[in-house]
Amino acid sequence: MPLHRPIRVLIVDDSAIVRKILSEALAGEPDLEVVGSAPDPYVARDKILALNPDVLTLDIEMPRMDGLTFLKKLMHFHPMPAVVISSLTQPSCRTAVEALELGAVEVLAKPGGPYSVGELRHSLASKIRAAAASRVRRHRPETEPPPPQTPKSLSSAYQPLTTDTVIAIGASTGGTEAIAAVLTRLPASVPGIVIAQHIPPQFSRAFANRLNEICQLEVKEAADGDTLHPGRALVAPGDFHMLLRGAAGRYQVAVKTGPRVCYQRPSVDVLFSSVAEVAGNGAVGVLLTGMGADGAHGLLKMRQAGARTIAQDEASCVVFGMPREAIALGAAEQVLALPHIPHGILAARRPAALAT
């Protein structure tokens, strides 16, 4: 439900300088209120109980208890929206992606200089608003990730899609786990997939690498000129748009900078619009959980071009913003719960000889 008061924020970071930067970055936002800060998870635990914040910003590397351990405990005993703010070292990027798996709603790069502070000021408030609007679920510890295999229910219904089909997936808040839930349920023979997930630079590579570890298909962070083919999924790099190029199954991606679209780069609208133009009715579009409206108009263009289109339903979304906008535009041919989306993708297109 929407809050009728400022969103209450607790900042958790062992650096007094970072706590000051984050507080100042939010000071001018009338709908946000920093109610406190904490230098470590033990102090944070007490302040959560005393101050009842709506959103937590959480550092990863802290004394006494690291942020990941604290997040596990928090999401099990006292679930609440958490925005992880992590450094850009390779281990920290991997840990930040693990934090998303554990239930963190968003991830941001930790300020390390004037430029990154500027980027943080641009995005921190919107990430906190998205976190406050999210549906947080209690974390259930698992010893191992689910096996990357196609369940029998999908295998029995699956008929090979044509090799020149393109599957385009877009997501934002909550999307890293939604994308993983979809990709881990698809077979290695699935047609080429292009993905736009709102995620900062550096973290997108760790995200793609993690997907590559748990999926049957190859997943990589896209580079300009990468080819798309069955069994491969390309993830747009953070802070770059990705577009589909080519024709008749000989597809490549273009990775480039440019103005933000719907305040985003990468933009789902940019990707979907290029897929509509290049692949036309030989595509499947999937719009998953996320704040805002990015992807709604692009999904509509895909449907108007003859593509099959799917939007995630409200009950299974972390944030229903993007799918809601697409549904309101009439862009979604199907509205499916997240567990049903892999089947929806595989059933979306049949070989030409079977088409009606």
C-alpha positions as CSV (number, residue, x, y, z in Angstrom):
1,M,0.0,0.0,0.0
2,P,1.3,3.5,-0.7
3,L,2.7,5.4,2.3
4,H,1.0,8.7,3.3
5,R,4.1,9.9,5.1
6,P,7.8,10.1,4.1
7,I,9.6,6.9,3.5
8,R,11.8,6.2,6.6
9,V,15.3,5.2,5.8
10,L,18.0,3.6,8.0
11,I,21.6,3.8,6.6
12,V,24.0,1.0,7.6
13,D,27.7,1.5,6.8
14,D,30.9,1.4,8.8
15,S,32.2,4.5,7.0
16,A,31.1,7.8,8.6
17,I,31.9,9.6,5.3
18,V,29.7,7.3,3.3
19,R,26.9,7.6,5.9
20,K,27.2,11.4,5.6
21,I,27.2,11.2,1.7
22,L,24.1,9.0,1.7
23,S,22.2,11.2,4.2
24,E,23.0,14.3,2.2
25,A,22.0,12.7,-1.1
26,L,18.5,12.1,0.4
27,A,18.2,15.4,2.3
28,G,16.4,17.3,-0.5
29,E,13.8,14.6,-1.1
30,P,10.5,15.6,0.5
31,D,9.1,12.1,0.4
32,L,12.2,10.5,2.1
33,E,13.4,10.8,5.7
34,V,16.7,9.4,7.0
35,V,15.7,8.4,10.5
36,G,19.0,7.1,11.6
37,S,22.3,5.4,10.7
38,A,24.4,2.6,12.1
39,P,28.1,1.6,11.8
40,D,27.5,-2.1,12.0
41,P,24.7,-4.7,11.9
42,Y,24.5,-5.0,15.7
43,V,23.7,-1.3,16.1
44,A,21.5,-1.6,13.0
45,R,19.5,-4.4,14.7
46,D,18.7,-2.2,17.7
47,K,17.8,0.8,15.5
48,I,15.5,-1.3,13.3
49,L,13.5,-2.2,16.4
50,A,13.5,1.3,17.8
51,L,13.0,3.3,14.7
52,N,10.9,1.0,12.5
53,P,12.3,2.1,9.1
54,D,10.7,1.3,5.8
55,V,13.9,0.7,3.9
56,L,17.4,-0.2,4.8
57,T,20.6,0.7,2.9
58,L,23.2,-1.9,3.6
59,D,27.0,-2.0,3.2
60,I,28.5,-5.4,2.5
61,E,32.0,-5.2,4.1
62,M,31.6,-4.2,7.8
63,P,33.2,-5.1,11.1
64,R,31.8,-7.5,13.7
65,M,29.3,-9.0,11.1
66,D,29.4,-8.7,7.3
67,G,26.4,-7.3,5.4
68,L,25.6,-10.6,3.7
69,T,25.4,-12.5,7.0
70,F,23.2,-9.8,8.5
71,L,21.0,-9.8,5.4
72,K,20.4,-13.5,5.7
73,K,19.3,-13.1,9.3
74,L,17.2,-10.0,8.5
75,M,15.3,-11.6,5.7
76,H,14.6,-14.7,7.8
77,F,13.6,-13.0,11.1
78,H,12.5,-9.5,10.2
79,P,12.0,-9.2,6.4
80,M,12.2,-5.6,5.1
81,P,13.3,-3.9,1.9
82,A,17.1,-3.6,1.7
83,V,19.2,-1.6,-0.9
84,V,22.7,-3.0,-0.9
85,I,25.5,-0.5,-1.6
86,S,28.7,-2.3,-2.5
87,S,32.2,-1.4,-3.7
88,L,33.1,-2.3,-7.3
89,T,35.8,-4.9,-6.6
90,Q,35.2,-8.2,-8.3
91,P,34.6,-10.1,-5.0
92,S,32.2,-7.4,-3.8
93,C,30.3,-7.5,-7.1
94,R,29.8,-11.3,-6.7
95,T,28.7,-10.8,-3.1
96,A,26.2,-8.1,-4.2
97,V,24.6,-10.5,-6.7
98,E,24.4,-13.0,-3.9
99,A,22.7,-10.4,-1.8
100,L,20.0,-10.0,-4.5
101,E,19.5,-13.8,-4.3
102,L,19.0,-13.5,-0.6
103,G,16.3,-10.9,-0.9
104,A,17.9,-7.5,-1.3
105,V,15.7,-5.4,-3.6
106,E,18.3,-3.2,-5.3
107,V,22.1,-2.9,-5.6
108,L,24.1,0.3,-6.0
109,A,27.8,1.1,-6.4
110,K,29.4,2.5,-3.3
111,P,30.7,6.1,-3.7
112,G,34.4,6.2,-4.4
113,G,34.9,9.7,-5.7
114,P,33.1,12.8,-7.1
115,Y,31.8,11.0,-10.2
116,S,30.4,8.0,-8.4
117,V,28.9,10.3,-5.8
118,G,27.1,12.2,-8.6
119,E,25.7,8.9,-10.0
120,L,24.6,7.9,-6.6
121,R,22.7,11.2,-6.1
122,H,21.0,10.5,-9.4
123,S,19.8,7.0,-8.5
124,L,19.7,6.5,-4.8
125,A,16.3,8.2,-4.2
126,S,14.6,6.3,-7.0
127,K,16.0,3.0,-5.8
128,I,14.7,3.6,-2.2
129,R,11.3,4.5,-3.6
130,A,11.3,1.3,-5.6
131,A,12.3,-0.7,-2.5
132,A,9.6,0.9,-0.4
133,A,7.0,-0.2,-3.0
134,S,8.3,-3.7,-3.2
135,R,6.8,-6.9,-1.9
136,V,9.4,-8.5,0.3
137,R,9.3,-12.2,1.0
138,R,10.7,-14.1,3.9
139,H,14.0,-15.8,3.0
140,R,14.0,-19.5,3.3
141,P,17.6,-20.9,3.6
142,E,18.6,-23.4,0.9
143,T,21.7,-25.5,0.9
144,E,21.9,-25.6,-2.9
145,P,20.3,-23.7,-5.8
146,P,17.6,-25.6,-7.7
147,P,19.1,-27.9,-10.3
148,P,19.3,-26.3,-13.8
149,Q,17.0,-28.8,-15.6
150,T,13.8,-28.5,-17.5
151,P,11.0,-30.1,-15.5
152,K,8.9,-32.8,-17.1
153,S,5.9,-30.5,-17.3
154,L,7.8,-28.2,-19.7
155,S,9.6,-30.9,-21.6
156,S,6.5,-32.8,-22.5
157,A,4.8,-29.6,-23.7
158,Y,7.8,-28.3,-25.5
159,Q,8.0,-28.3,-29.3
160,P,11.2,-26.7,-30.7
161,L,10.9,-23.0,-31.5
162,T,12.2,-22.0,-34.9
163,T,15.9,-21.2,-34.7
164,D,15.4,-17.6,-35.9
165,T,13.1,-16.8,-33.0
166,V,14.3,-14.1,-30.6
167,I,13.3,-14.1,-27.0
168,A,13.5,-10.6,-25.3
169,I,13.3,-10.2,-21.6
170,G,13.1,-7.0,-19.6
171,A,13.0,-6.4,-15.8
172,S,14.0,-4.0,-13.1
173,T,13.3,-4.1,-9.3
174,G,13.3,-7.8,-8.3
175,G,14.3,-8.8,-11.8
176,T,17.5,-10.5,-11.1
177,E,15.8,-13.4,-9.3
178,A,12.8,-13.4,-11.7
179,I,15.2,-13.7,-14.7
180,A,17.0,-16.5,-12.9
181,A,13.7,-18.3,-12.2
182,V,12.9,-18.2,-15.9
183,L,16.2,-19.0,-17.4
184,T,16.9,-22.0,-15.1
185,R,13.7,-23.6,-16.3
186,L,14.6,-23.3,-20.0
187,P,16.4,-26.0,-22.0
188,A,19.8,-25.6,-23.6
189,S,18.2,-25.7,-27.0
190,V,16.1,-22.6,-26.5
191,P,16.4,-19.9,-29.1
192,G,18.6,-16.9,-28.5
193,I,17.7,-14.6,-25.6
194,V,18.4,-10.9,-25.1
195,I,18.0,-9.4,-21.6
196,A,17.7,-5.8,-20.3
197,Q,17.9,-5.7,-16.5
198,H,18.3,-2.4,-14.7
199,I,21.6,-2.9,-13.0
200,P,24.7,-0.8,-12.4
201,P,27.9,-1.3,-14.3
202,Q,30.2,-4.1,-13.1
203,F,27.3,-5.8,-11.3
204,S,25.8,-6.8,-14.7
205,R,28.9,-8.9,-15.5
206,A,28.7,-10.7,-12.1
207,F,24.9,-11.2,-12.6
208,A,25.5,-12.7,-16.1
209,N,28.3,-15.0,-14.8
210,R,26.1,-16.2,-12.0
211,L,23.3,-17.0,-14.4
212,N,25.8,-18.9,-16.6
213,E,26.7,-21.1,-13.6
214,I,23.2,-22.1,-12.8
215,C,21.5,-22.3,-16.3
216,Q,21.8,-25.0,-19.0
217,L,22.3,-22.3,-21.6
218,E,25.3,-20.0,-22.1
219,V,24.7,-16.6,-20.4
220,K,27.2,-13.7,-20.9
221,E,27.3,-10.0,-20.5
222,A,26.9,-8.6,-24.1
223,A,29.7,-7.0,-26.0
224,D,29.1,-4.9,-29.1
225,G,28.8,-7.2,-32.1
226,D,28.1,-10.4,-30.1
227,T,26.1,-12.9,-32.2
228,L,22.8,-14.4,-30.9
229,H,22.1,-18.0,-31.5
230,P,20.1,-20.9,-29.9
231,G,21.4,-21.8,-26.4
232,R,22.8,-18.3,-25.7
233,A,21.5,-15.4,-23.6
234,L,23.1,-12.0,-23.7
235,V,22.7,-9.5,-20.8
236,A,22.9,-5.8,-21.5
237,P,25.9,-4.3,-19.7
238,G,25.1,-1.8,-17.0
239,D,25.0,1.8,-18.2
240,F,24.7,0.8,-21.9
241,H,21.7,0.3,-24.2
242,M,21.5,-3.0,-26.1
243,L,19.8,-3.3,-29.5
244,L,19.1,-6.2,-31.8
245,R,20.6,-6.0,-35.3
246,G,20.5,-8.3,-38.4
247,A,17.8,-10.3,-40.1
248,A,16.5,-13.8,-40.8
249,G,18.2,-15.5,-37.9
250,R,21.6,-13.9,-38.3
251,Y,21.3,-11.7,-35.3
252,Q,23.9,-9.6,-33.5
253,V,23.6,-7.0,-30.7
254,A,24.8,-3.5,-30.7
255,V,25.9,-2.1,-27.3
256,K,26.1,1.6,-27.1
257,T,25.7,4.6,-24.9
258,G,23.1,7.3,-25.4
259,P,20.5,9.2,-23.4
260,R,18.6,7.4,-20.7
261,V,15.1,6.2,-21.7
262,C,12.5,6.1,-19.0
263,Y,15.4,7.3,-16.7
264,Q,17.2,4.0,-17.5
265,R,20.3,2.8,-19.3
266,P,20.0,0.0,-20.3
267,S,16.4,0.6,-21.3
268,V,13.9,-2.2,-21.9
269,D,12.0,0.0,-24.3
270,V,15.2,0.4,-26.4
271,L,15.8,-3.3,-26.6
272,F,12.1,-4.3,-27.2
273,S,11.7,-1.6,-29.9
274,S,14.7,-2.9,-31.7
275,V,13.4,-6.5,-31.5
276,A,10.1,-5.4,-32.9
277,E,11.8,-3.7,-35.8
278,V,14.3,-6.4,-36.6
279,A,12.6,-9.7,-35.6
280,G,8.9,-8.7,-36.0
281,N,6.6,-11.7,-35.6
282,G,9.6,-14.0,-35.0
283,A,10.0,-12.9,-31.4
284,V,8.6,-13.5,-27.9
285,G,8.7,-10.5,-25.5
286,V,8.6,-11.0,-21.7
287,L,8.2,-8.1,-19.2
288,L,9.0,-9.0,-15.6
289,T,8.8,-7.2,-12.3
290,G,10.0,-3.6,-12.0
291,M,9.3,-0.1,-10.9
292,G,8.2,2.5,-13.5
293,A,7.0,2.1,-17.1
294,D,10.2,1.1,-19.0
295,G,9.4,-1.7,-21.4
296,A,5.6,-1.1,-21.7
297,H,5.7,0.8,-25.0
298,G,8.4,-1.5,-26.4
299,L,6.3,-4.5,-25.6
300,L,3.4,-2.9,-27.3
301,K,5.5,-2.4,-30.4
302,M,6.5,-6.0,-30.3
303,R,2.9,-7.1,-30.1
304,Q,1.9,-4.7,-33.0
305,A,4.7,-6.3,-35.0
306,G,3.2,-9.8,-34.5
307,A,5.4,-11.0,-31.7
308,R,3.9,-13.0,-28.8
309,T,4.0,-11.0,-25.6
310,I,3.9,-12.0,-21.9
311,A,3.7,-9.8,-18.7
312,Q,4.3,-11.1,-15.2
313,D,1.2,-11.0,-13.0
314,E,0.9,-8.8,-9.9
315,A,0.9,-11.6,-7.3
316,S,4.3,-12.9,-8.3
317,C,6.0,-9.5,-8.9
318,V,8.3,-7.8,-6.4
319,V,7.1,-4.5,-7.9
320,F,4.1,-4.5,-10.4
321,G,4.9,-1.2,-12.0
322,M,6.3,-2.2,-15.4
323,P,4.0,-5.1,-16.1
324,R,1.0,-3.0,-15.0
325,E,1.8,-0.3,-17.5
326,A,2.2,-2.8,-20.3
327,I,-1.1,-4.5,-19.4
328,A,-2.9,-1.1,-19.3
329,L,-1.6,-0.4,-22.9
330,G,-2.8,-3.8,-24.2
331,A,0.8,-4.8,-24.8
332,A,0.5,-8.2,-23.1
333,E,-1.1,-11.0,-24.9
334,Q,-0.7,-13.2,-21.8
335,V,-0.4,-12.3,-18.1
336,L,1.3,-15.1,-16.2
337,A,2.6,-15.9,-12.8
338,L,6.3,-16.2,-12.7
339,P,6.4,-20.1,-12.4
340,H,4.3,-20.3,-15.6
341,I,6.4,-17.9,-17.8
342,P,8.9,-20.5,-19.0
343,H,6.1,-22.7,-20.3
344,G,4.5,-19.6,-21.8
345,I,7.8,-18.8,-23.7
346,L,8.2,-22.3,-25.0
347,A,4.6,-22.6,-26.1
348,A,4.5,-19.2,-27.6
349,R,5.7,-20.2,-31.1
350,R,5.6,-23.5,-33.0
351,P,7.5,-24.6,-36.1
352,A,6.1,-23.0,-39.2
353,A,4.5,-26.2,-40.4
354,L,2.4,-26.3,-37.3
355,A,1.3,-22.6,-37.4
356,T,-2.4,-21.9,-37.9
